[in-house]
C-alpha cells in the first residue's frame, strides 16, 4: 500500500466524542463516553477519514497523540508521502493513517471496498456484556436470547452466578469469558471444573501478560485466547501465546496493514485460531477491520453497538448479527 503517486497530501485531525448507552466496565476501567481522533487525508481530488482509537492499556493516550499531530503535521504528511508509516510512534495512529491511505487508493482506483474484500452483508459477531451486578446482568441478558455468541466481562466476582444466568436465559448461546488480565492462578485452578459446566467457547486473557505460562498446568477442555499478550510490542509474543488456542487480532495493536498481515501469518503458522476484535469505537473503526474478515475464525466486532449514536450508515446489530451498510463508503 503506497501513495507515492499522489502529488500532495493534506492531513487534518479533530477529536470526536461519543456517548455510550450505558456504563462500559471491565476489570481495569469504566467509561460512559469514548473519545477518538478523526484522521482525514486529502489528495488533489479525494478525501477520506479514519478513526484513531487510543487505548491507555498500551500506553497510548489521546492527548499525547493529538499534541504530536499538532506539533508534527508537516512531518507526518511527508512520512505519509514517503510511505514510512512505521516511523509514527503510536500504533493506533499508524493504523488510522494506513486505513485512510487505503481508502484514498480505493477512491482513486474506483474500488468498491465491500466487493473487493468479499464481505457478507450480515455476519455473526459476539456481543459483549460489561461488568454489571447480578440483577442488571439478568435484565440485559433478556435482550440476548437469540444471540449465538455472548462475550461477558468478568473479574473474580460473581463469575459462576453470571454464567448461570446465561445458561438459564440464553441456553443456546456460546460464551466467551473476557477476564482482561484480572484472574489469579489460584482462582482459575479453584474454579476450572465449575467453569466446564457451561457452554464456554474460550476464556480470554485470564492472566496478566507475562504470566501466560500459568496456563501450562491448567488441565481442562476449555480453550483460552490471548489478547493483551498478542501485541506487536510483546517481545516474548511467540513464547507467551504458546498455551493459547486463539488469539485476538485488533488492528490497533499492530499498526500498519503490512504488520497486521505479518502477525496473521505468524498466528496461522503457530496453528492458532483468530478472533477479529475491536475496541469500543464507532463503525468507522469496525468497517476497516473487515479487510481481515476472511482470515479469521470468529468476529468480536461489536464496538459500535455500545454507542448512543453511531456514524451515518454505521453497522447495525440484532440477535448477534452485524449488518453492514454499503452506503458507508
N, C-alpha and C positions, 0 to 999 in steps of 0.2 A: 504494500500500500504506500503510494508516494504521490506527492503533489508538485514535483519538480517542474512539471509542465504548466503550472499556474504562474502567471507573471506577478501577481500581487495577492497578499493575504492580509486581511484586517481582522484583528481579534477584538471582541467585546465581551464583557462579562458583568453579571449582576447577581446579587443574592435574591433568592426566591424562598418564601416561607409557605409551608403547607400545614394546615391544622389537621390533626388526626381525629377520627371518630371517637376514639376512646384512648385512655392511657395505654401506652405500649411499654410493658415492663418485662425485662429479662433479669437474669441473675445479677448483673452488674450495673444496669442503668434503667432509668424510666424516663419516658418523654411523652409530651402531649402535642408537640409540633416537631417538624423537621425543617431544617434549613439546607438548601442546596445552592450551588453556583451554576447558573446558566452560562455555558461557554458557547459563544457564537463566532463562527468564522464566515468570512465573505471574500470571494474572489471577484473578478471583474464582472461576473454575470450572476452567480448564485450565492445563496447564503444558507447556512444550516446552524442548528443549535443542538447541543448535547448537554447532559446533566452531570455535574460533578458532585458526588456524594461522599464527603469526608467522614471517616469513622475513627473516633478517638482511640479505640482499642488498638489500632495500627499506627498510633502517633501521628495522625493526620487531622489537623484542626481547621475548621472553616476560616477563621480569622487569619491564620498563618498563610493559607492558600490565597485568600483574597489580597492580603498585603503583598505577597510575592508577585501576583499578577499585576498589581498596581505599580510596583517598582520595576517590573521587568517586561512590560508589554511589548516593546520593540524587540527585545531579545527573544521573547517567546515566538513572535512572528517569524524571526529568522530561523529559529530552531525548527519551526514547522516546515518552512520552505525547504530547508536543508535536510528534512526527514531525519532529525536527530531527537525524536520524542523521548527516548530513554534518558536524555540529559535532564529532563524535568524532574525535580526532586520529590514529587508527590505521585504515588501510583494512581490514585483516583483521578487526578488531573491528567495524567498520561492517557488514561482510558477515555476520558471525556474528549480530549483533543483528537485521539485516534478515531473515535466514533464520529465526531464532526467532520473530520477529513474524509472518512469513508463515505459519508452521505454527500459531501461535495463531489466525490468521484461518481457516485450513483447519479446525481443530478446532471453532471456534465455529460455522462455517457447514456443518460436516459434509461437507467436500470431500475426495474421495479424490485425493491428490497425484498418483499414477501415472496415473489415468484422466484427470484434469484436464489433465495435460501430455502425454497421448498417448504414453507411454513404453513401448517394447517390453520384453518380459521379458528378452530377450537382445540384445546389441548388440556390434559389433566395436569393440575398443579396441586401441591399440598397447600392447605390453608392453615395459618398459624393462630393459635390461641396464646396470648401473652399470659403472664403470671397474674391471675386473679385469685380471690378467695374461693372456697368451695361453692358457695351459694351463687356467685356470679359466673363461675365456670359452668355450673349446671344450666344456668339461664342461656349462656352463649352457645353451649353445645346443641341446644334445641334448634338452632339455625343450621346445624351441620349434619342433619340426619342422613342426607344423601351424598355427603362428601366422601370421596373414595380414600383420600389420604389426609389425616388430621395431624398437624405438627403442633405439639404443645411444649411451651417453655416451662421448664421445671428446675427449681433449685431443690434443696433436700427436704422441703416442707410439703406435706400433704400429697406426696407422689402417688402412693397407692390409692388414696381417696379419689384423686382426679382421674387416674387411669380407670378406676372402677366406674366412674361416671361416664366415661367414653364407652366402655364396654356395655353399659346399661342403655344409654341413649343412642349411641351410634355403633351398634354391634357389628355392622359390616365394614366399618372403616378400618383401614390400616393406620398404624400410629407411628409417627416419628417423635421421639423424645429429644428435645434440644436442651442440654444442661448448660451450655455456654461456659464450660470450664469450671462449674461450681460444685462438682461432686468430689468427695474424698474416696480413696481406695476402700477404706473401711465401710463406707455407706454402700458402695456398689456391691461389694462382696456379701454384705449382710442382706441385701435385697434382690440379688440377681435371680434367685429361684422364684420369688414372688413376681418379678417382672416377666418371667417366662409364661405366666398365666394369661398375658394379654397379647393382642394381635400386633406386636411391635415389628415394624419394618426394620428399623435400626435406631440406635441411640447415638446422637450427635455430640461429639466432643465432651465426654463426661469429665475429663481431667484437664488441668491446666497444660498448655503447650509445654513440652519438656518432660511431663510426667506420663506421656503416652505409653511408655513401657509397662505401666501398671496393668495394661490390658493383656499382657503376655500370659499371666496366670489366671485370667478370668475364663473359666470353662463354661460355655453357655451356647445355646443355639441362637442367641440374639447376636445380630451383627452390629458393627459400630462404624461411624462415619467421622472422618477428620474434617474439621472446618478451620478453626484458628491455626491448627498445625499445618494445614495445606495452604501455605502462603509463600510467595516468592522470596521474602526476606528471611525465611526459616532456613538457616544454613544446614540444619540436620533434617531437612524435609523427608528425604527418602527413608532415613532411619526411623523418624518419628511416625510415619504413616504405615509402617510395615504390618502393624497389627489391626489395621482397619480394612474393612471390605469396601467401603465407599469413601469418596472424597467430595467435598462441597466446593464446586467451582463458582467463585464470584469474580466478576470481571475486575472489580476494584482492588482485588488482592494481587493482580498480576500485571496491570498497566496496559501495555501495548498489545495489539492484535497478535503480533508475532510471538510474544511471550505466552499469551493465552494458549495459542496453538501448541507451543512447545510443552507446556505443562499438561495439556490434554494428552499429548503423545506419551509423556512420562507416566501419567496415570494408567494409560492403556497398556503400556509396556510392563508395568507392575501388576497388571490384571486387576486394577481397581475399577469398580463401577462408579459412575459420575452422576452426581446430582447437580443440576444447574441452579444456582442460588442467586440471591439478591439481598440488598439492604432494604429497609423501609424507604420508599422512593416513589416518584411519580412514574407514569408509563414511559416517560422519556428515557428512563434508565432500563425499563423492562424490555421494550422492543429491541434495542440493540443486542441484548443478551441472547435473543432468538437466533442470532448468527450461528450459535453453537448448539442449537436445539438438537440437531441430528447426530451430534457427537455424545449425547448424554442419555442416561438411563431413566432418570426422573427429573421432574421440574419442581422447584420451590420458588416460583416467580409470583408471589402474592404481594409484593411490596406496595403496589398501588391500591390494594384492597383496603388499606387502613386509612386512606385519605378521605377527609370530608368532601373535597372537590379535587378531582384529578385534572390533568391537561385535557384539552379538547380532543375528542376522538380516542380517548385512552382505552385501555383494556377493561373489559367488564368481567365480573366474577359471579358465577352462580353454580351452586352444588358441586364445588370443587373443579369446575371447568373454567378456564380462562378463554375469553373470546376476543380476538383481535379485531381492529377496525382498519380496513385497508385505506381509509382516507387519512390516516395519521401522517403518512409520508407522501 
